[in-house]
Amino acid sequence: MNIADWFIIIFFIGLVLLTLVIVVTGVILYYFDKKQAASPVLRNYPLLGRMRYFLEQIGPEFRQYWFNSDREARPFSRADYQHVVKSAKYKQDIIGFGSTKNFDEPGFYIKNAMLPKLISELKINDKAVVETKRYTVINEPMFKRREEVFEKHMSQAFLLDDENAIVIGPNTRQPFIVKGQIGMSAMSYGSLGKNAITALSEGIAMAEGSWMNSGEGGLSPYHLTGGTDVIFQIGPGLFGVRDGDGKFDWEELKRKNEIPQIKAYELKFGQGAKVRGGHVDGEKVTPEIAEIRRVEPYKTIDSPNRFRDFPDLPSAFEMIEKIRDVTGKPVGMKVVVGSPDEADKLAKTIKETGKGPDFITVDGGEGGTGASYQELADSVGLPIQSALPLMDSALRKYGIREQIKIIASGRLFSPDRIAIALAMGADLVNIARGFMIAVGCIQTLKCHTNECPVGVATTDPDLEKALVVEEKKHRVANYLITLREGLFRIAAAAGHESPTQFTKKDVYFKDEKGLVYSLDELYQ
């Protein structure tokens, strides 16, 4: 017999063995499922039932890629996702033919000035030039992966000029001066893996002028890798600044304050996706993470849903004052606005006590998280486009708006959404999930399981290695720069020299009948 005959014989033997294995496995599963009591579907239809569970398991992927239209799906539609990916990977956000948005639905629209500003008239810091890398498509064949080159690209950083730089805590010993209005929202090491945090740190630093929030899990060495500015967040669990008994450790705060990258502090009073304390499964709490957070390794962490030591605003403000006095740096608070009364109460207490935060981060109810409960994520806390005007109006009512900066967060992943938030009263914007997509997230919705398949929201070393820092850091920088460029582009269209000039007069709401109302009319 020749080689071809042997190959045919081996092939058929292998096919018979494979068939035998499948049949034997099916028979074993059939009898096992028939005898189990937990699932009635498997008990009556063993093999079909297993197929049902398999299809259910891969349902999110099927809906994402096959069945949902580009504008469907939550929390991010396919169009939203691709917008971020194209900005990050290719450093371009141009579309063809026309928008797929449904213009018959109610929504917010940005004013288009009859005489817009020329690009040359914009107040951009033209000295800040950044070199990153981006992909360029060479060929895109039908049945194989597209051919691309990863090449250097120079561009402006699109930072604010000195005149429009935003100063947080101007009366502190060390004010925080910001020239990029977009930063990274709170994301802890532990919720995200070290490669993800490192790529974010290095990418944001590469883009210049921005910041990253440490998240309530404490400051990791990976947040510091890139050298970018950091807002150190302190949550109710006091992670990173707690002693062995779980009390606030002022000496540890002083040690942290010596890190030059820490530019401000933020006390976390609430988060849009979980108006509760943070949660991290024990398997994610490695010895390294436990050391950073100053907790026990491999023990599930559930921080309280508020600070134990200050049950009211006056006592909270005393804490803010003390942290500011000890560190000399701005101190803010992250809140979820639940009602007009809550916003009014906060502003009134600041006015009456003469104490309080240098900035307020307003997190919308549509914000994301690594782990929450459905009822809290869906129904507790107002979304950002309702919460932001309430907070801005309350601070203006008591004459304290100029002394307090507002940072907005909640699905503000595109230039138009950011511009609308700025018009509604924000000075700055935080983004979390947009940066996660830029660094590789594919929305498998498994952040809470430590099984993220692309190495973003996991501390599993085998999964983390999928995320290559040297490649993803460029995507982070590209995404941030493209956002800033788009924001300046919208400012020019609205007749402004800078995105810092957006006001409520620049945005209109169109209802289902086609009637329009300015933000001033809506929120007067």
C-alpha positions in Angstrom: 0.0 0.0 0.0 1.2 3.5 -0.8 1.1 6.6 1.5 -2.3 7.7 0.1 -3.9 4.3 1.1 -2.4 4.5 4.6 -3.7 8.1 4.9 -7.3 7.0 3.9 -7.2 4.1 6.4 -5.9 6.3 9.3 -8.6 8.9 8.4 -11.4 6.4 8.6 -10.1 4.8 11.8 -10.0 8.3 13.3 -13.5 9.0 12.1 -14.8 5.8 13.6 -13.0 6.5 17.0 -14.4 10.0 17.0 -17.9 8.8 16.3 -17.6 6.2 19.0 -16.4 8.8 21.6 -19.4 11.0 20.7 -21.9 8.2 20.9 -20.5 6.9 24.3 -20.4 10.5 25.7 -23.9 11.1 24.5 -25.2 7.9 26.1 -23.4 8.7 29.4 -24.8 12.2 29.5 -28.3 10.9 28.5 -28.5 8.5 31.5 -26.9 11.0 33.9 -29.3 13.8 32.9 -32.3 11.4 33.1 -31.5 10.7 36.7 -30.7 14.2 37.9 -33.3 16.3 39.6 -32.1 19.9 39.3 -33.2 20.6 35.7 -36.6 19.4 34.3 -35.5 20.3 30.8 -32.5 17.9 30.9 -34.6 15.3 32.7 -37.1 15.1 29.8 -34.9 16.1 26.9 -31.3 15.3 27.9 -29.3 16.0 24.7 -31.6 18.7 23.3 -31.6 20.3 26.7 -27.8 20.5 26.7 -27.9 22.1 23.2 -30.4 24.7 24.6 -28.1 25.6 27.5 -25.1 25.9 25.1 -27.0 28.3 22.8 -28.2 30.3 25.8 -24.6 30.6 26.9 -23.4 32.1 23.6 -26.6 34.2 23.1 -25.0 37.5 23.9 -22.3 37.0 21.2 -25.0 35.9 18.7 -27.1 39.0 19.4 -24.1 41.3 19.3 -22.7 40.2 16.0 -25.7 38.7 14.1 -29.2 39.7 15.3 -29.1 43.2 16.8 -29.0 46.2 14.4 -26.1 48.6 14.7 -28.1 51.0 16.9 -29.6 48.3 19.2 -28.1 46.6 22.3 -27.1 48.0 25.7 -25.0 49.3 27.3 -23.2 50.0 24.1 -24.6 49.4 20.6 -22.5 48.0 17.8 -22.3 51.6 16.3 -21.1 52.9 19.7 -18.6 50.2 20.1 -17.2 50.6 16.5 -16.9 54.3 17.0 -14.6 53.8 19.9 -12.6 51.0 18.3 -12.1 53.0 15.0 -10.9 56.1 17.0 -8.5 54.0 19.0 -7.2 51.7 16.4 -7.1 53.8 13.3 -7.2 57.3 14.8 -10.0 58.3 12.6 -13.8 58.8 13.1 -15.1 59.6 9.6 -18.3 57.9 8.3 -19.8 57.7 4.8 -23.2 58.2 3.3 -25.1 59.4 6.4 -26.0 58.8 10.0 -27.9 55.7 11.1 -29.5 57.7 14.0 -33.3 57.8 14.2 -33.9 61.5 13.9 -37.7 61.0 14.6 -37.0 60.1 18.2 -36.7 62.9 20.9 -33.1 63.9 21.7 -30.6 66.7 22.3 -28.9 68.6 19.5 -26.0 71.0 19.5 -26.5 74.4 18.0 -24.9 75.0 14.6 -23.7 78.6 14.3 -24.5 80.4 11.1 -20.9 81.6 11.1 -18.7 78.9 12.8 -15.1 79.4 13.9 -12.3 78.6 11.5 -9.9 75.9 12.8 -7.2 78.6 12.8 -9.3 80.6 15.2 -9.6 77.9 17.8 -7.6 78.3 21.1 -5.6 75.1 21.0 -2.3 74.6 22.6 -0.5 74.1 19.3 2.9 73.3 21.0 1.7 70.0 22.3 2.4 67.4 19.6 2.1 63.6 20.3 3.6 60.7 18.5 1.6 57.5 18.7 1.1 54.5 16.4 -2.0 53.6 14.5 -3.2 51.0 12.0 -3.6 51.6 8.3 -5.6 49.1 6.3 -3.7 47.8 3.2 -6.2 45.2 2.0 -9.5 43.8 3.3 -10.2 40.5 1.6 -13.5 38.7 2.0 -12.5 35.5 3.7 -9.4 36.2 5.8 -8.2 38.8 8.3 -7.6 42.3 6.9 -4.1 43.2 6.2 -2.8 46.2 8.2 0.3 48.0 9.1 1.0 49.5 12.5 2.9 52.8 11.9 3.9 56.0 13.7 1.6 59.0 13.5 2.2 62.5 14.7 -0.7 64.8 15.7 -1.6 67.7 17.9 -2.7 66.7 21.5 -5.7 69.1 21.2 -5.2 70.5 24.7 -6.6 73.7 26.0 -4.4 76.7 25.8 -3.1 78.4 29.0 -5.9 81.0 29.0 -8.6 78.3 29.2 -6.8 75.8 31.4 -9.1 74.5 34.2 -7.9 75.0 37.8 -9.3 72.7 40.5 -8.8 74.0 44.0 -7.3 77.4 43.2 -7.1 78.2 46.9 -5.2 75.0 47.9 -1.5 74.9 48.4 -1.1 72.7 45.3 -3.9 73.4 42.8 -4.6 70.9 40.0 -4.3 72.5 36.6 -5.9 70.6 33.7 -5.6 71.2 30.0 -7.5 68.2 28.7 -11.2 68.1 29.7 -11.4 64.3 29.4 -10.0 61.9 32.0 -10.3 58.3 33.0 -13.1 57.5 35.5 -12.4 55.4 38.6 -11.2 51.9 37.7 -9.4 49.9 40.4 -6.6 47.4 40.0 -8.4 44.2 40.9 -11.5 45.2 38.9 -9.1 45.5 35.9 -6.0 43.5 35.5 -2.4 44.9 35.7 -1.9 44.9 31.9 -5.1 46.9 31.4 -4.3 49.5 34.1 -0.7 49.8 32.8 -1.8 50.3 29.2 -4.3 53.0 30.3 -1.7 54.7 32.4 0.9 54.8 29.6 -1.6 55.7 26.9 -3.1 58.6 28.9 0.3 59.9 29.8 1.3 59.7 26.1 -1.7 61.9 25.1 -0.6 64.4 27.8 -2.7 66.9 29.9 -5.2 64.3 31.3 -5.6 62.2 34.4 -6.8 58.8 35.7 -8.8 58.1 38.8 -7.4 55.3 40.9 -10.8 53.9 41.8 -11.7 53.0 45.4 -9.3 49.9 45.4 -6.3 52.0 46.2 -3.3 53.2 44.2 -1.4 50.4 42.4 2.1 50.6 40.9 0.3 50.1 37.5 -1.6 53.4 37.8 1.8 55.1 38.2 3.7 53.4 35.4 3.0 55.9 32.7 3.6 59.0 34.8 0.1 60.5 34.2 -1.7 62.7 36.8 -3.8 60.7 39.3 -6.9 61.5 41.3 -6.7 59.2 44.3 -10.2 57.9 45.2 -11.1 57.0 48.8 -14.2 54.9 49.2 -16.1 53.8 52.2 -13.8 50.8 52.6 -10.9 53.2 53.0 -8.8 50.8 50.8 -5.2 51.9 50.5 -5.4 54.3 53.5 -6.7 52.0 56.2 -5.0 50.4 59.2 -5.3 46.9 60.4 -8.6 47.6 62.1 -10.1 49.2 59.0 -9.8 52.8 60.4 -8.5 55.8 58.5 -4.7 55.8 58.6 -3.5 59.5 58.4 0.2 58.5 58.3 -0.5 56.3 55.3 -2.3 59.2 53.6 0.8 61.4 54.2 3.0 58.7 52.6 0.7 58.5 49.6 0.7 62.3 49.3 4.5 62.3 48.7 3.8 60.6 45.3 4.1 63.5 42.9 1.6 62.1 40.4 -1.3 62.3 42.9 -2.8 65.7 42.1 -6.2 65.5 44.0 -8.3 63.3 46.2 -11.9 62.2 45.8 -14.2 60.7 48.5 -16.6 58.3 46.9 -20.2 58.8 48.2 -21.9 57.0 45.4 -21.6 55.4 42.0 -24.3 55.4 39.3 -24.3 51.7 38.6 -24.2 50.7 42.2 -25.4 53.1 44.9 -23.7 50.9 47.4 -20.3 49.8 48.5 -17.8 48.1 46.1 -17.6 44.3 45.7 -14.7 42.2 44.6 -14.8 38.4 44.5 -12.2 36.6 46.7 -10.5 34.9 43.8 -9.6 38.3 42.4 -8.0 39.4 45.7 -4.5 38.2 45.1 -1.8 38.9 47.7 -0.6 41.8 45.6 -4.1 43.4 45.5 -4.6 42.6 49.2 -1.4 44.5 50.0 -2.5 47.5 47.9 -5.9 47.6 49.5 -4.6 46.6 52.9 -7.0 43.7 53.3 -6.7 39.8 53.6 -5.8 37.9 50.4 -8.5 35.7 48.7 -11.3 37.1 50.9 -14.3 38.6 49.2 -14.4 42.4 49.7 -17.7 44.2 50.3 -17.2 47.8 51.4 -20.0 49.6 53.2 -22.4 51.7 51.2 -21.4 54.9 53.0 -18.6 56.1 55.2 -19.1 55.0 58.8 -17.4 57.9 60.4 -19.5 60.7 58.9 -23.3 60.1 58.7 -24.2 63.6 57.5 -22.8 66.3 55.2 -21.3 68.6 57.9 -19.2 65.8 59.3 -18.3 64.7 55.8 -17.1 68.3 55.0 -15.0 68.2 58.2 -13.2 65.2 56.8 -12.7 66.9 53.4 -11.3 69.9 55.1 -8.8 67.8 57.1 -7.6 65.9 54.1 -7.1 69.1 52.2 -5.2 70.6 55.2 -3.0 67.5 55.5 -2.2 67.1 51.8 -2.4 70.7 50.5 -4.2 69.3 47.4 -7.8 69.6 46.1 -10.4 67.3 47.6 -13.6 66.3 45.8 -16.6 64.1 46.3 -18.2 61.6 43.9 -22.0 61.6 44.2 -25.1 60.2 42.5 -27.9 62.7 42.3 -31.2 61.1 43.5 -33.5 64.1 43.3 -33.6 67.9 43.1 -33.9 68.1 46.9 -30.6 66.1 47.3 -28.7 68.5 45.0 -30.2 71.5 46.7 -29.3 70.1 50.2 -25.7 69.5 49.1 -25.3 73.0 47.7 -27.1 74.7 50.7 -24.8 72.9 53.2 -21.7 74.0 51.3 -23.0 77.6 51.4 -24.0 77.6 55.1 -20.9 75.9 56.4 -18.4 77.6 54.2 -16.8 74.2 53.8 -16.9 71.4 51.3 -15.3 70.0 48.1 -13.2 71.6 45.5 -14.9 69.5 42.8 -18.0 67.3 42.6 -18.0 64.2 40.3 -21.6 63.6 39.2 -22.0 60.0 38.2 -25.1 59.1 36.2 -27.3 56.1 36.9 -26.3 54.7 33.5 -22.7 54.3 34.5 -20.9 51.0 34.5 -19.3 48.8 37.1 -17.4 45.6 37.5 -20.1 44.1 39.8 -23.5 45.4 40.9 -27.1 44.3 41.5 -29.7 44.5 38.7 -32.2 46.6 40.7 -29.5 49.1 41.7 -28.0 49.4 38.2 -31.4 49.8 36.6 -33.5 52.0 38.9 -31.5 53.8 41.6 -30.0 57.3 40.8 -30.8 59.7 38.0 -29.1 59.5 34.6 -26.4 62.1 33.8 -28.6 64.3 31.6 -31.0 64.7 34.4 -28.5 64.8 37.3 -26.0 67.2 35.8 -28.3 70.2 35.3 -29.8 69.7 38.8 -26.3 69.9 40.4 -25.2 72.9 38.3 -28.4 74.8 39.0 -28.3 74.1 42.8 -24.7 75.4 43.0 -25.6 78.5 41.0 -28.7 79.1 43.2 -26.5 79.4 46.3 -23.8 81.5 44.5 -21.0 78.9 44.8 -20.7 77.5 41.3 -17.5 79.4 40.4 -15.6 77.9 43.4 -16.5 74.3 42.7 -15.7 72.3 39.5 -18.1 69.6 38.2 -16.9 66.4 36.6 -19.5 64.4 34.8 -19.6 60.7 34.0 -22.1 58.2 32.5 -21.7 56.9 29.0 -20.0 60.1 27.8 -17.8 58.2 25.3 -18.1 60.4 22.2 -17.4 64.1 21.4 -21.1 65.0 21.0 -22.1 63.5 24.3 -19.2 65.2 26.0 -20.2 68.6 24.4 -23.8 68.2 25.6 -22.5 67.4 29.1 -20.3 70.5 29.1 -23.3 72.6 28.0 -25.4 71.1 30.8 -22.9 72.3 33.4 -19.9 70.1 33.5 -16.3 71.5 33.5 -14.7 68.1 32.9 -15.7 64.6 31.9 -14.8 61.1 33.1 -14.9 58.0 30.9 -14.5 54.4 32.0 -16.0 51.9 29.5 -14.9 53.9 26.5 -11.3 53.5 27.7 -12.0 49.8 28.4 -13.1 49.3 24.8 -10.1 51.2 23.6 -7.9 48.8 25.6 -9.6 45.7 24.2 -13.0 45.1 25.9 -15.4 43.3 23.6 -18.5 43.5 25.9 -18.8 39.9 27.0 -20.5 41.2 30.2 -18.3 39.0 32.4 -16.5 41.7 34.4 -17.6 40.3 37.7 -16.5 36.7 37.0 -12.7 37.1 36.6 -13.2 35.3 33.2 -12.7 38.3 30.8 -11.6 36.6 27.6 -9.5 39.5 26.4 -7.6 40.1 29.6 -9.1 43.5 30.6 -11.3 42.8 33.6 -9.4 39.9 35.1 -6.5 39.2 37.3 -6.1 35.6 35.9 -2.5 35.6 34.5 -3.4 33.2 31.7 -6.2 35.6 30.5 -4.3 38.8 31.2 -1.5 37.9 28.8 -3.9 38.4 25.9 -3.6 42.2 26.5 -0.4 43.5 25.0 0.5 46.8 26.7 2.9 48.0 24.0 0.1 47.8 21.4 -2.9 48.8 23.5 -1.3 51.9 25.1 -1.3 53.5 21.6 -5.0 52.8 21.2 -5.7 54.5 24.5 -3.8 57.6 23.4 -5.4 57.7 20.0 -8.9 57.4 21.5 -8.3 60.3 23.9 -6.7 62.5 21.3 -9.5 61.8 18.8 -12.1 62.7 21.4 -10.4 66.0 22.1 -10.2 66.8 18.4 -13.9 66.0 17.9 -14.7 68.2 20.9 -12.8 71.2 19.4 -14.6 70.4 16.0 -18.0 70.7 17.7 -17.0 73.9 19.5 -16.0 75.5 16.2 -19.4 74.4 14.7 -21.2 76.1 17.6 -19.2 79.3 17.1 -16.8 78.9 20.0 -13.0 79.2 20.2 -12.8 76.5 22.9 -14.9 73.7 24.4 -14.8 75.6 27.7 -17.3 78.1 26.3 -20.2 75.7 25.9 -23.4 76.9 27.8 -27.0 75.9 28.0 -27.7 78.1 25.0 -25.7 75.7 22.8 -28.0 72.7 23.2 -31.6 72.2 22.2 -34.0 69.3 23.0 -36.3 68.1 20.2 -39.4 66.3 21.2 -41.4 63.6 19.4 -43.5 66.3 17.6 -40.4 68.1 16.3 -40.7 71.1 18.7 -37.4 72.4 20.2 -36.6 73.8 23.6 -33.3 75.3 24.8 -31.7 73.9 27.9 -32.4 77.2 29.6 -36.1 76.7 28.9 -36.0 73.1 30.2 -34.0 73.8 33.4 -35.0 77.3 34.3 
